[in-house]
Amino acid sequence: MANDGKQATWGGRFSEGPDKLMLAFGESISFDWRLAPYDVLVGKAHASMLAHIGLISEEDRDAIRSGLDAVLEDFEAGKLELDIACEDIHMNLEQALTKKTPAGAKLHAARSRNDLVATDMRLFFKDACCRISGHLTALIKTIVAQAEAAQDIIIPGYTHLQRAQPVSMAHHLLAWAEMFKRDLERFARVADEANVCPLGSGALAGSTLPIDRAFVARELGFVDAEGQPRITANSMDAVADRDVFISFAAACATCGVHLSRVGEDGILWNSAEFGFVTFSDAFTTGSSLMPQKKNPDALELLRGKAARLQGNLQTLLTLCKGLPLTYNRDLQEDKPPVFDSFDTLAISLQVLTGTLAGMTVNPAKCAAAVSDPLLLATDLADYLVAKGVAFRDAHHAVGALVGMAEKQGVPLNELPYADVQAVNAAFAEDWTEVFDLERAARLRQQPGMPGPELIKARIAAFL
């Protein structure tokens, strides 16, 4: 069942084309089409370099560059018919170019699809990191706005999903912002890692032609802060390397974990059992059976998307494990995971931004949850420590008071003073002053703590 369609660009050595089944199995145009804008940029830079070294004329350079612009215009308008027989976006664009101008046949001198796709993908990663960073910035801005509005709302902080100590809701929200700030920094590092030009590495050993790799790197923006070109140092590594793919997928997966954790917090806070917040109708859904339901589906889906992002990272790690240098066709499968990670993370960040923008806080529910004096048990131990009691003894004494309060069926701060002093003589009559949420917040003024002034300063730092 031989293919009777047009032959691929490598077909000169073959007497007949590949089987149609092999074409369907081996094509990548179904997913690498999205590299078209980057491929055109690389082609234009390569043409300029070929003219710069005198390998093609300036007329050919101009014809190639204008032809590539026309091809991209056709592509973006949906007028370019992509042919599976050409296998990938690179060869589809090249054949479309040669129809525009005969000079197009000269473009592929001194380059291979191996270094071409590596360069295209590095341009993609630089662009993707920039776009993800924009979504992260918008999300952080939304979180900080909610934190600014919630500075006077006190809620329990939790360990082991048990009420632990009181904190400002703003402090909790700013913890989310810190997570996403680290993601911003992480994507900046990935963009920097991608900012090295592999073009000129050829299939694996460069070219005998006198190409100017630095010229191309400058044309494509692969430069350092001083404008100096950044180019790969080893041609074999350049075409085999997929580290930046893994770094990007890892950054996406890590950000997905943060999205999932924020989602889980939001799901808990939105539950009837907590009731701290409600979310707008725009990012919630109902039940097909139970008319009263309003489900935080957006946040639940974020937890699910996090698993998908982790799976993409695992795919890439497994794909690259054990591959010999240099290029192997296995690496064709490197693009779907990173494209999916980009698409998934981009929409997830936007969805969380929209969800949190529509979040409404219920102050009464928060106040009720934080009214339990047990939340200040550690502050009571600190009270004893400040009076010279060893912390372990103070911890034991407060634990004894907690047990006593449970037995007597009274709140911790309502125990009879005589019973309290009997546990430890360091308790003075002012011991109940500890059970003041404003005092608890006011005393937490060391860096990183949830003191009111520190929270204001951290909000200002984000703005």
Secondary structure in CASP SS format (residue, H / E / C, confidence):
PFRMAT SS
TARGET T0000
AUTHOR 0000-0000-0000
METHOD secondary structure of the structure
MODEL  1
M C 1.00
A E 1.00
N C 1.00
D C 1.00
G C 1.00
K C 1.00
Q C 1.00
A C 1.00
T C 1.00
W C 1.00
G H 1.00
G H 1.00
R H 1.00
F C 1.00
S C 1.00
E C 1.00
G C 1.00
P C 1.00
D E 1.00
K H 1.00
L H 1.00
M H 1.00
L H 1.00
A H 1.00
F H 1.00
G H 1.00
E C 1.00
S C 1.00
I H 1.00
S H 1.00
F H 1.00
D H 1.00
W H 1.00
R H 1.00
L H 1.00
A H 1.00
P H 1.00
Y H 1.00
D H 1.00
V H 1.00
L H 1.00
V H 1.00
G H 1.00
K H 1.00
A H 1.00
H H 1.00
A H 1.00
S H 1.00
M H 1.00
L H 1.00
A H 1.00
H H 1.00
I C 1.00
G C 1.00
L C 1.00
I C 1.00
S C 1.00
E H 1.00
E H 1.00
D H 1.00
R H 1.00
D H 1.00
A H 1.00
I H 1.00
R H 1.00
S H 1.00
G H 1.00
L H 1.00
D H 1.00
A H 1.00
V H 1.00
L H 1.00
E H 1.00
D H 1.00
F H 1.00
E H 1.00
A C 1.00
G C 1.00
K C 1.00
L C 1.00
E C 1.00
L C 1.00
D C 1.00
I H 1.00
A H 1.00
C H 1.00
E C 1.00
D C 1.00
I H 1.00
H H 1.00
M H 1.00
N H 1.00
L H 1.00
E H 1.00
Q H 1.00
A H 1.00
L H 1.00
T H 1.00
K H 1.00
K H 1.00
T C 1.00
P H 1.00
A H 1.00
G H 1.00
A H 1.00
K H 1.00
L C 1.00
H C 1.00
A C 1.00
A C 1.00
R C 1.00
S C 1.00
R H 1.00
N H 1.00
D H 1.00
L H 1.00
V H 1.00
A H 1.00
T H 1.00
D H 1.00
M H 1.00
R H 1.00
L H 1.00
F H 1.00
F H 1.00
K H 1.00
D H 1.00
A H 1.00
C H 1.00
C H 1.00
R H 1.00
I H 1.00
S H 1.00
G H 1.00
H H 1.00
L H 1.00
T H 1.00
A H 1.00
L H 1.00
I H 1.00
K H 1.00
T H 1.00
I H 1.00
V H 1.00
A H 1.00
Q H 1.00
A H 1.00
E H 1.00
A H 1.00
A C 1.00
Q C 1.00
D C 1.00
I C 1.00
I E 1.00
I E 1.00
P E 1.00
G E 1.00
Y E 1.00
T E 1.00
H C 1.00
L C 1.00
Q E 1.00
R E 1.00
A E 1.00
Q E 1.00
P E 1.00
V E 1.00
S E 1.00
M H 1.00
A H 1.00
H H 1.00
H H 1.00
L H 1.00
L H 1.00
A H 1.00
W H 1.00
A H 1.00
E H 1.00
M H 1.00
F H 1.00
K H 1.00
R H 1.00
D H 1.00
L H 1.00
E H 1.00
R H 1.00
F H 1.00
A H 1.00
R H 1.00
V H 1.00
A H 1.00
D H 1.00
E H 1.00
A H 1.00
N C 1.00
V C 1.00
C E 1.00
P C 1.00
L C 1.00
G C 1.00
S C 1.00
G C 1.00
A C 1.00
L C 1.00
A C 1.00
G C 1.00
S C 1.00
T C 1.00
L C 1.00
P C 1.00
I C 1.00
D C 1.00
R H 1.00
A H 1.00
F H 1.00
V H 1.00
A H 1.00
R H 1.00
E H 1.00
L H 1.00
G C 1.00
F C 1.00
V E 1.00
D C 1.00
A C 1.00
E C 1.00
G C 1.00
Q C 1.00
P E 1.00
R C 1.00
I E 1.00
T C 1.00
A C 1.00
N C 1.00
S H 1.00
M H 1.00
D H 1.00
A H 1.00
V H 1.00
A H 1.00
D C 1.00
R C 1.00
D H 1.00
V H 1.00
F H 1.00
I H 1.00
S H 1.00
F H 1.00
A H 1.00
A H 1.00
A H 1.00
C H 1.00
A H 1.00
T H 1.00
C H 1.00
G H 1.00
V H 1.00
H H 1.00
L H 1.00
S H 1.00
R H 1.00
V H 1.00
G H 1.00
E H 1.00
D H 1.00
G H 1.00
I H 1.00
L H 1.00
W H 1.00
N H 1.00
S C 1.00
A C 1.00
E C 1.00
F C 1.00
G C 1.00
F C 1.00
V E 1.00
T E 1.00
F C 1.00
S C 1.00
D H 1.00
A H 1.00
F H 1.00
T C 1.00
T E 1.00
G C 1.00
S C 1.00
S C 1.00
L C 1.00
M C 1.00
P C 1.00
Q C 1.00
K C 1.00
K C 1.00
N E 1.00
P C 1.00
D H 1.00
A H 1.00
L H 1.00
E H 1.00
L H 1.00
L H 1.00
R H 1.00
G H 1.00
K H 1.00
A H 1.00
A H 1.00
R H 1.00
L H 1.00
Q H 1.00
G H 1.00
N H 1.00
L H 1.00
Q H 1.00
T H 1.00
L H 1.00
L H 1.00
T H 1.00
L H 1.00
C H 1.00
K C 1.00
G C 1.00
L C 1.00
P C 1.00
L C 1.00
T C 1.00
Y C 1.00
N C 1.00
R H 1.00
D H 1.00
L H 1.00
Q H 1.00
E H 1.00
D H 1.00
K H 1.00
P H 1.00
P H 1.00
V H 1.00
F H 1.00
D H 1.00
S H 1.00
F H 1.00
D H 1.00
T H 1.00
L H 1.00
A H 1.00
I H 1.00
S H 1.00
L H 1.00
Q H 1.00
V H 1.00
L H 1.00
T H 1.00
G H 1.00
T H 1.00
L H 1.00
A H 1.00
G C 1.00
M C 1.00
T E 1.00
V E 1.00
N C 1.00
P H 1.00
A H 1.00
K H 1.00
C H 1.00
A H 1.00
A H 1.00
A H 1.00
V C 1.00
S C 1.00
D C 1.00
P H 1.00
L H 1.00
L H 1.00
L H 1.00
A H 1.00
T H 1.00
D H 1.00
L H 1.00
A H 1.00
D H 1.00
Y H 1.00
L H 1.00
V H 1.00
A H 1.00
K C 1.00
G C 1.00
V C 1.00
A C 1.00
F H 1.00
R H 1.00
D H 1.00
A H 1.00
H H 1.00
H H 1.00
A H 1.00
V H 1.00
G H 1.00
A H 1.00
L H 1.00
V H 1.00
G H 1.00
M H 1.00
A H 1.00
E H 1.00
K H 1.00
Q H 1.00
G C 1.00
V C 1.00
P C 1.00
L H 1.00
N H 1.00
E H 1.00
L C 1.00
P C 1.00
Y H 1.00
A H 1.00
D H 1.00
V H 1.00
Q H 1.00
A H 1.00
V H 1.00
N C 1.00
A C 1.00
A C 1.00
F C 1.00
A C 1.00
E H 1.00
D H 1.00
W H 1.00
T H 1.00
E H 1.00
V H 1.00
F C 1.00
D C 1.00
L H 1.00
E H 1.00
R H 1.00
A H 1.00
A H 1.00
R H 1.00
L C 1.00
R C 1.00
Q C 1.00
Q C 1.00
P C 1.00
G C 1.00
M C 1.00
P C 1.00
G C 1.00
P H 1.00
E H 1.00
L H 1.00
I H 1.00
K H 1.00
A H 1.00
R H 1.00
I H 1.00
A H 1.00
A H 1.00
F H 1.00
L C 1.00
END
